[in-house]
Amino acid sequence: MFCYLPISSEDATNKLDFIGFLRENIGEASRVKNSSLTFERYKKQLLLEEIGEEGQKMLKNSSVVIVGCGGLGSIISNCLVRAGIGKVAIVDNDCIELENLHRQMLFDEGDVKGGLPKSVAAAEKLRKINSQVQIEPIVAKVTPENIEGILKGVDLVLDGTDNFDVRFLINDACIKAGIPWIYGGVLATHGVSLTIIPGETPCLRCLIPELQPAVDIPTCDSVGVLGMVITAIASIEATEGIKLLIGKKDKLLRKLISFDIWSGTYQLFEIEKAMDCPACGKGRFDYLNKKNLKSS
């Protein structure tokens, strides 16, 4: 590479290596080949002082699992694949239905007609968006039997589910394995999110020690959901995830954010770590051990 900046050509070449440039030696010169236009893809993100070159390199070397590929999961996966996360696994066993389309932003009418599982259809779309990311669709329910294998070796887990039994299972598995995870939930026009780091922050069971009977809990099936609040909460989850993956823990919210997009109001709640928490306090993983799991 021949450089006209006030740094050496070799220094410039080395600086470009982190974003996937390929080098080939021709005589005494080194030519940089950028067949996939990696720099062009991420240049606006690289300009951010919050991320920069080192942050982008860390994203490229990161792996995440997104559990659920409905409203939240489809938007989270879209955000993270576009941001350049190295490996993204998407776990979901449902197929796409027409009533999904008002809020599940990756999918269209052709996907409904095709009858593909959500994780497979999402992977096909996302590979077209960013071919540099390794995307693994996992067509499965998350269960006590398979969750530890699914999460093995990953850096972060993100919640795209609509099921508290599964969230409690994720919480158990992540606390046990020491994997950070981000809880998110939406209902009607309201959404919440909490970033959970084992050993550092409260966990989901500090916030909700036990589940209420399902008959008492409103759901999107009973009260509906506005698509825009899903986009907002998914974006918060993805942003918190990026902070974690690039080592910016000091920038995390570390509080439960509660947001109503219709009224335009939000609150941050300090959650105390419960010393008698069954999961992070006592190391008792009821859902992982199938004692309380109703449905996944």
Secondary structure, DSSP 4 states (H G I P E B T S, - for coil): ----SSS-HHHHHHHHHTTT-EEEEETTEEEEE-TT-HHHHHHHHHT-TTTHHHHHHHHHT-EEEEE--SHHHHHHHHHHHHHT-SEEEEE--PBP-GGGTTT-TT--HHHHHHT-BHHHHHHHHHHHH-TTSEEEEE-S---TTTHHHHHTT-SEEEE--S-HHHHHHHHHHHHHHT--EEEEEEEBTEEEEEEE-TTTS--HHHH-SSPPPGGGS--HHHH-B-HHHHHHHHHHHHHHHHHHHTT-GGGS--SEEEEETTTTEEEEE--PPPTT-TTTTT---TTTTTSS----
